[in-house]
Amino acid sequence: MSVSIVVGSQWGDEGKGKVVDLLSSQVDIVVRYQGGANAGHTIKIGDKQYIFHLIPSGILHKNVICVIGNGVVIEPQALLDELKMLEDNGIDFEGRLFISHNAHLIMPYHKLIDSINEQGTQKIGTTGRGIGPCYIDKYARRGIRIADLLNKDDLKIKIRKNLAEKNNILEKIYDHAKLDVDEIIDECLAFDAKIDKYITDTAEYLNDAISKNKSVLLEGAQGALLDVDHGTYPYVTSSNPTSGGACTGTGIPPTKINNVIGIVKAYTTRVGLGPFPTELFDEDGQKLGKIGAEFGATTGRARRCGWFDAFLVNYSRKINGIDRAVITKLDVLGHFDEIKVCIGYEINGKRLKYFPTSSAELNSVVPIYQSFKGWNSEISEITKYDDLPTEAKEYLTFISSACGFEIKYISVGPKRSQTIEL
């Protein structure tokens, strides 16, 4: 029996999709445990590229069961679009996809309110997909869950009650036209007709599978530093991408977890607003973005780029309990004469002992760097660790030591084949 968690160790965009796809060949079940369609996991097989926002990345393996857990918030059209994409590409998922009856639905009013709020003065840099407002309703105990689709009379009552409140806010506070309640109800009923066969008590299903010695891989979205509790608040997501969120988002108890795998990009990126101590505004930053094709899979927004932050990743390793790591995009660094790693922060000349999650404090830090000689060579076709340039191996050894984890895999390109196992 093996239950593993895959977490993004930085601010997301570490390459989790490729890694989950790679590891899926070794497991029976892959589960997405939090977030929504604000996440984009990209997988490249040969010349074909797939981008998943809600469906677990293991769906491309025909013998793998995929589960959307209760911690995920589901935007109906986004899910239907992904299902159609799978059908169009000849990927059979019948009997291989289960959706938690306790997962919450992102309603049209969530997306509208999200986009309106993002135009105001308190910008966070969200994707505008309605994730935050949906989680707000979830914790205010007025959310619409997948289970509500199964009782049409109760569903209509709940939507009418919710929309009466939302329309009041839209009209009187935002000076926006009201939404049509009947149209929203019809959309929900049409969605139910299409996904009813996938709805399952996934917590029961998963625990039963584990008792039968099935291997399970739990897949998070975003990254640890976007965690609403442990990230760089308030510039965070509305859920818990950290490993703790895997238990609450699936119903699998922590006593069943065997290991936590951290996905770590060989440099640092961030999308949206918020503090970023090692961000580069010079030619090196532009170079990282261009060579690394740093554009969001969900929004297309350019990612902010900077040097690797070992102080940040070491913090992530602690709060997630990361045992092993996968280093991604190492090939991007093969175009630099000098590479830097942040090994700590200073404020007013005083070195910090702990990672600060306060945005005000993090905006004030001065990163302390250690420089490394670059290898200035193409490594994307290398398949063995021993064949990597000496400088690349020294860089990896330092990262492993500074962050406190063992490196298990190294990704040197976007394709499945461009992976080195240690």
C-alpha positions as CSV (number, residue, x, y, z in Angstrom):
1,M,0.0,0.0,0.0
2,S,1.3,3.4,-0.9
3,V,-0.3,6.8,-0.6
4,S,1.9,9.7,-1.8
5,I,1.2,13.4,-2.0
6,V,2.7,15.6,-4.8
7,V,2.9,19.3,-3.8
8,G,4.2,22.4,-5.5
9,S,7.0,23.7,-3.3
10,Q,7.1,27.3,-4.5
11,W,4.4,29.6,-5.9
12,G,3.0,27.1,-8.3
13,D,3.9,26.5,-12.0
14,E,6.7,24.1,-10.9
15,G,5.7,21.4,-13.5
16,K,3.4,19.2,-11.4
17,G,1.4,18.1,-14.4
18,K,4.4,16.4,-16.0
19,V,5.5,14.8,-12.8
20,V,2.1,13.5,-11.9
21,D,1.8,12.1,-15.4
22,L,5.2,10.4,-15.0
23,L,4.4,8.9,-11.6
24,S,0.9,7.8,-12.6
25,S,2.4,4.9,-14.5
26,Q,3.3,3.5,-11.0
27,V,0.0,3.9,-9.2
28,D,-3.7,2.7,-9.4
29,I,-5.5,6.0,-8.5
30,V,-4.7,9.7,-9.0
31,V,-6.7,12.3,-6.9
32,R,-6.9,16.0,-7.3
33,Y,-7.5,17.4,-3.8
34,Q,-8.0,21.2,-3.9
35,G,-8.3,24.3,-6.0
36,G,-10.2,24.8,-9.2
37,A,-9.8,25.7,-12.8
38,N,-7.4,28.5,-11.8
39,A,-4.7,25.8,-12.0
40,G,-3.3,24.5,-15.2
41,H,-1.2,21.3,-15.4
42,T,0.6,20.9,-18.8
43,I,1.7,17.5,-20.1
44,K,3.6,17.0,-23.4
45,I,3.7,13.6,-25.0
46,G,5.7,13.7,-28.3
47,D,4.4,16.7,-30.2
48,K,1.0,16.6,-28.4
49,Q,0.3,19.0,-25.5
50,Y,-2.5,18.5,-23.0
51,I,-3.6,21.1,-20.4
52,F,-5.7,20.0,-17.5
53,H,-7.5,22.4,-15.1
54,L,-9.7,20.0,-13.1
55,I,-9.2,16.5,-14.2
56,P,-6.2,14.7,-12.6
57,S,-3.1,14.5,-14.8
58,G,-3.1,10.7,-14.5
59,I,-6.1,10.5,-16.9
60,L,-3.7,9.9,-19.9
61,H,-2.8,6.5,-18.5
62,K,-5.6,4.0,-19.5
63,N,-5.3,1.9,-16.4
64,V,-5.4,4.7,-13.9
65,I,-8.5,5.7,-12.0
66,C,-8.9,9.5,-11.6
67,V,-10.8,11.2,-8.8
68,I,-11.8,14.8,-8.3
69,G,-11.9,15.2,-4.5
70,N,-14.3,17.1,-2.2
71,G,-11.7,19.9,-1.7
72,V,-11.9,20.9,-5.3
73,V,-14.3,23.6,-6.5
74,I,-15.7,22.8,-9.9
75,E,-16.7,25.2,-12.6
76,P,-19.2,23.2,-14.7
77,Q,-18.3,24.5,-18.2
78,A,-14.6,24.1,-17.5
79,L,-15.1,20.4,-16.6
80,L,-17.3,19.8,-19.6
81,D,-14.7,21.4,-21.9
82,E,-12.0,19.1,-20.5
83,L,-14.2,16.0,-20.9
84,K,-14.8,17.0,-24.5
85,M,-11.1,17.6,-25.0
86,L,-10.4,14.0,-23.9
87,E,-13.1,12.6,-26.2
88,D,-11.8,14.6,-29.1
89,N,-8.4,13.1,-28.5
90,G,-9.7,9.6,-28.3
91,I,-8.9,9.2,-24.6
92,D,-11.4,6.8,-23.0
93,F,-12.2,7.7,-19.4
94,E,-15.5,5.7,-19.0
95,G,-15.3,4.0,-15.6
96,R,-12.1,5.8,-14.8
97,L,-13.4,9.2,-13.5
98,F,-15.1,9.8,-10.2
99,I,-16.3,13.2,-8.8
100,S,-16.9,13.7,-5.1
101,H,-20.5,14.4,-4.2
102,N,-19.2,16.9,-1.7
103,A,-17.3,19.0,-4.1
104,H,-18.6,22.6,-4.4
105,L,-19.8,24.2,-7.7
106,I,-18.5,27.5,-9.0
107,M,-21.6,29.4,-10.0
108,P,-21.9,32.3,-12.5
109,Y,-22.2,34.8,-9.7
110,H,-18.9,33.6,-8.2
111,K,-17.0,34.4,-11.5
112,L,-18.8,37.7,-11.9
113,I,-18.1,38.9,-8.4
114,D,-14.5,37.7,-8.6
115,S,-13.8,39.7,-11.8
116,I,-15.5,42.8,-10.4
117,N,-13.5,42.6,-7.1
118,E,-10.2,42.3,-9.1
119,Q,-11.0,45.6,-10.8
120,G,-11.1,47.4,-7.5
121,T,-8.4,48.8,-5.3
122,Q,-7.7,45.6,-3.3
123,K,-6.1,43.6,-6.2
124,I,-4.7,40.2,-5.4
125,G,-3.9,39.1,-8.9
126,T,-6.5,36.3,-9.1
127,T,-7.5,34.5,-12.4
128,G,-11.0,35.7,-12.1
129,R,-12.4,32.1,-12.2
130,G,-14.6,32.6,-9.2
131,I,-12.4,30.4,-6.9
132,G,-12.3,32.7,-3.9
133,P,-16.0,33.7,-3.9
134,C,-16.9,30.0,-4.2
135,Y,-14.8,29.1,-1.2
136,I,-16.3,32.0,0.7
137,D,-19.8,30.6,0.2
138,K,-18.5,27.1,1.1
139,Y,-17.3,28.3,4.5
140,A,-20.3,30.5,5.0
141,R,-22.3,27.3,4.6
142,R,-24.3,28.5,1.7
143,G,-22.4,26.8,-1.2
144,I,-23.9,24.6,-3.8
145,R,-22.4,21.1,-3.8
146,I,-22.5,18.3,-6.4
147,A,-24.8,16.4,-4.1
148,D,-27.3,19.2,-4.4
149,L,-27.7,18.4,-8.1
150,L,-29.3,15.1,-7.1
151,N,-32.3,16.7,-5.5
152,K,-33.7,19.1,-8.1
153,D,-36.4,20.7,-5.8
154,D,-33.9,21.5,-3.1
155,L,-31.4,22.7,-5.7
156,K,-33.8,25.3,-7.1
157,I,-34.6,26.6,-3.6
158,K,-30.9,27.0,-2.7
159,I,-30.0,28.7,-6.0
160,R,-33.0,31.1,-5.7
161,K,-32.1,32.0,-2.2
162,N,-28.4,32.5,-3.0
163,L,-29.1,34.5,-6.1
164,A,-31.5,36.8,-4.3
165,E,-28.6,37.8,-2.1
166,K,-26.0,38.0,-4.9
167,N,-28.3,40.1,-7.2
168,N,-28.9,42.5,-4.3
169,I,-25.1,42.9,-4.0
170,L,-24.6,43.2,-7.8
171,E,-27.3,45.8,-8.2
172,K,-26.9,48.0,-5.1
173,I,-23.2,47.8,-4.4
174,Y,-21.6,47.1,-7.8
175,D,-24.3,48.8,-10.0
176,H,-24.4,45.7,-12.2
177,A,-27.4,44.0,-13.9
178,K,-29.0,41.1,-12.1
179,L,-28.4,37.5,-13.2
180,D,-31.2,35.4,-14.4
181,V,-32.0,32.7,-11.8
182,D,-33.9,30.4,-14.2
183,E,-31.0,30.4,-16.7
184,I,-28.6,29.4,-13.9
185,I,-31.0,26.6,-12.7
186,D,-31.3,25.3,-16.2
187,E,-27.5,25.3,-16.6
188,C,-27.1,23.3,-13.4
189,L,-29.7,20.7,-14.4
190,A,-28.0,20.3,-17.8
191,F,-24.7,19.8,-16.1
192,D,-26.1,17.2,-13.8
193,A,-27.5,15.2,-16.7
194,K,-24.0,15.0,-18.2
195,I,-21.9,14.2,-15.1
196,D,-24.4,12.2,-13.0
197,K,-22.7,8.9,-13.8
198,Y,-19.4,10.1,-12.4
199,I,-20.7,11.3,-9.0
200,T,-19.4,9.1,-6.1
201,D,-18.8,9.1,-2.4
202,T,-15.1,9.4,-3.1
203,A,-13.9,9.4,0.5
204,E,-15.5,6.0,0.9
205,Y,-14.2,4.8,-2.5
206,L,-10.6,5.9,-1.7
207,N,-10.4,4.5,1.8
208,D,-11.9,1.2,0.5
209,A,-9.3,1.1,-2.3
210,I,-6.4,1.8,0.2
211,S,-7.7,-1.1,2.4
212,K,-7.3,-3.3,-0.7
213,N,-3.7,-2.2,-1.1
214,K,-4.3,0.1,-4.1
215,S,-1.6,2.7,-4.6
216,V,-2.8,6.3,-4.6
217,L,-1.2,9.6,-5.7
218,L,-2.7,12.8,-4.4
219,E,-2.2,15.8,-6.7
220,G,-2.3,19.4,-5.4
221,A,-2.8,22.6,-7.5
222,Q,-0.8,25.8,-7.2
223,G,2.1,25.9,-4.7
224,A,2.8,25.9,-0.9
225,L,3.6,29.6,-0.8
226,L,0.1,30.2,-2.1
227,D,-1.5,28.3,0.8
228,V,-4.2,30.4,2.5
229,D,-2.7,29.6,5.9
230,H,1.0,29.1,5.3
231,G,1.6,31.3,2.2
232,T,2.4,34.9,1.5
233,Y,-0.9,36.2,2.8
234,P,-3.0,38.0,1.4
235,Y,-1.5,37.2,-2.0
236,V,-2.5,33.5,-1.8
237,T,-5.1,31.2,-3.2
238,S,-8.3,30.3,-1.3
239,S,-7.4,26.8,-0.3
240,N,-4.6,24.6,1.1
241,P,-2.2,23.4,-1.6
242,T,0.1,22.2,1.2
243,S,0.2,18.5,2.1
244,G,-2.3,19.0,4.9
245,G,-4.9,20.0,2.4
246,A,-4.6,16.5,0.8
247,C,-6.3,14.9,3.8
248,T,-9.2,17.3,4.2
249,G,-9.6,17.5,0.4
250,T,-10.0,13.7,-0.1
251,G,-11.1,12.2,3.2
252,I,-8.0,10.1,3.5
253,P,-6.6,10.2,7.0
254,P,-3.0,11.3,7.6
255,T,-2.1,8.0,9.1
256,K,-2.4,6.5,5.6
257,I,0.1,8.9,4.0
258,N,3.5,7.3,3.2
259,N,5.5,10.1,1.7
260,V,5.3,13.7,0.3
261,I,7.0,14.5,-3.0
262,G,7.9,18.2,-3.6
263,I,8.0,19.6,-7.1
264,V,10.8,22.2,-7.2
265,K,11.6,24.5,-10.2
266,A,15.3,25.0,-10.6
267,Y,14.7,28.8,-10.4
268,T,11.7,30.7,-9.0
269,T,8.6,32.1,-10.7
270,R,5.4,33.8,-9.6
271,V,2.2,34.8,-11.3
272,G,0.1,37.7,-10.1
273,L,0.9,40.1,-7.3
274,G,2.7,39.6,-4.0
275,P,6.2,39.7,-2.6
276,F,9.0,38.0,-4.5
277,P,12.5,38.5,-2.8
278,T,14.6,37.0,-5.7
279,E,12.6,38.5,-8.6
280,L,14.9,39.8,-11.4
281,F,14.1,42.9,-13.3
282,D,17.2,42.7,-15.5
283,E,18.3,40.8,-18.6
284,D,18.7,37.6,-16.6
285,G,15.0,37.7,-15.5
286,Q,13.9,38.3,-19.1
287,K,16.1,35.5,-20.3
288,L,14.6,33.0,-17.7
289,G,11.1,33.9,-18.9
290,K,11.9,33.6,-22.6
291,I,13.9,30.4,-22.5
292,G,11.6,28.8,-19.9
293,A,8.4,29.9,-21.8
294,E,7.1,31.3,-18.6
295,F,3.4,32.0,-19.4
296,G,0.5,30.8,-17.3
297,A,-1.3,27.7,-18.7
298,T,-4.6,29.0,-17.4
299,T,-4.4,32.8,-18.0
300,G,-1.5,33.2,-20.5
301,R,0.0,35.8,-18.2
302,A,3.7,36.2,-18.2
303,R,5.3,34.9,-15.0
304,R,7.7,36.9,-12.9
305,C,11.1,35.2,-12.8
306,G,14.0,35.1,-10.3
307,W,16.8,33.0,-8.9
308,F,16.3,29.9,-6.9
309,D,15.3,30.7,-3.3
310,A,16.6,27.9,-1.0
311,F,15.5,29.7,2.1
312,L,11.9,29.7,0.8
313,V,12.0,26.1,-0.4
314,N,13.4,24.9,2.9
315,Y,10.4,26.5,4.7
316,S,8.2,24.7,2.2
317,R,9.9,21.4,2.9
318,K,9.2,21.8,6.7
319,I,5.5,22.7,6.4
320,N,4.8,20.0,3.9
321,G,7.0,17.2,5.3
322,I,8.7,16.7,1.9
323,D,10.8,13.5,1.8
324,R,11.9,13.6,-1.8
325,A,12.0,16.2,-4.6
326,V,11.7,16.5,-8.3
327,I,13.8,19.3,-9.8
328,T,12.2,20.7,-12.9
329,K,13.4,23.0,-15.7
330,L,17.1,22.5,-15.0
331,D,17.7,22.8,-18.7
332,V,16.7,26.5,-18.7
333,L,19.7,27.3,-16.5
334,G,22.0,25.9,-19.2
335,H,22.2,29.3,-20.8
336,F,23.9,31.3,-18.0
337,D,27.5,31.9,-17.2
338,E,26.7,32.5,-13.5
339,I,23.7,31.2,-11.5
340,K,22.7,32.5,-8.1
341,V,20.9,30.9,-5.2
342,C,19.3,32.7,-2.3
343,I,20.5,31.2,1.0
344,G,18.8,33.6,3.4
345,Y,17.3,37.1,4.0
346,E,18.4,40.2,5.8
347,I,16.3,43.1,7.2
348,N,18.3,46.2,8.2
349,G,21.5,44.2,8.2
350,K,20.1,41.5,10.5
351,R,19.8,38.0,9.1
352,L,16.5,36.3,9.6
353,K,16.3,32.9,11.2
354,Y,12.8,32.0,10.0
355,F,10.9,32.5,6.7
356,P,8.5,35.5,7.1
357,T,5.0,35.0,5.6
358,S,4.0,38.6,6.3
359,S,3.9,40.4,3.0
360,A,5.1,43.7,4.6
361,E,8.1,41.9,6.1
362,L,8.8,39.9,3.0
363,N,8.8,43.0,0.9
364,S,11.5,44.5,3.1
365,V,14.0,41.6,3.0
366,V,17.3,41.7,1.1
367,P,18.2,38.3,-0.3
368,I,21.6,36.8,0.5
369,Y,23.1,35.1,-2.6
370,Q,25.7,32.4,-3.2
371,S,27.0,32.3,-6.8
372,F,27.6,29.2,-8.9
373,K,29.4,28.8,-12.2
374,G,27.0,28.0,-15.0
375,W,27.5,25.1,-17.4
376,N,26.5,26.9,-20.5
377,S,25.5,23.8,-22.4
378,E,22.4,22.1,-23.7
379,I,21.3,19.2,-21.4
380,S,17.7,18.5,-22.6
381,E,18.8,15.2,-24.3
382,I,20.7,13.8,-21.4
383,T,19.1,10.8,-19.8
384,K,21.7,9.8,-17.1
385,Y,22.7,11.8,-14.1
386,D,26.4,10.9,-14.6
387,D,26.3,12.6,-18.0
388,L,25.3,16.0,-16.6
389,P,27.9,18.7,-16.6
390,T,29.9,18.9,-13.4
391,E,28.6,22.4,-12.7
392,A,25.0,21.2,-13.0
393,K,25.6,18.3,-10.5
394,E,27.3,20.8,-8.1
395,Y,24.2,23.0,-8.3
396,L,21.9,20.1,-7.6
397,T,24.0,18.9,-4.7
398,F,23.8,22.3,-3.1
399,I,20.1,22.6,-3.5
400,S,19.6,19.1,-2.0
401,S,21.7,20.1,1.0
402,A,20.4,23.6,1.5
403,C,16.7,22.5,1.3
404,G,17.0,19.3,3.2
405,F,15.6,16.7,0.9
406,E,16.7,13.9,-1.5
407,I,16.4,14.5,-5.2
408,K,14.6,11.7,-6.9
409,Y,14.0,13.0,-10.4
410,I,15.4,15.7,-12.6
411,S,13.4,17.2,-15.5
412,V,15.4,18.6,-18.4
413,G,12.5,19.3,-20.8
414,P,8.7,19.2,-21.1
415,K,8.4,15.8,-22.6
416,R,7.9,12.5,-20.6
417,S,11.2,11.2,-22.0
418,Q,13.2,14.2,-20.8
419,T,13.4,13.0,-17.2
420,I,16.4,11.7,-15.3
421,E,15.8,9.3,-12.4
422,L,18.4,9.1,-9.6
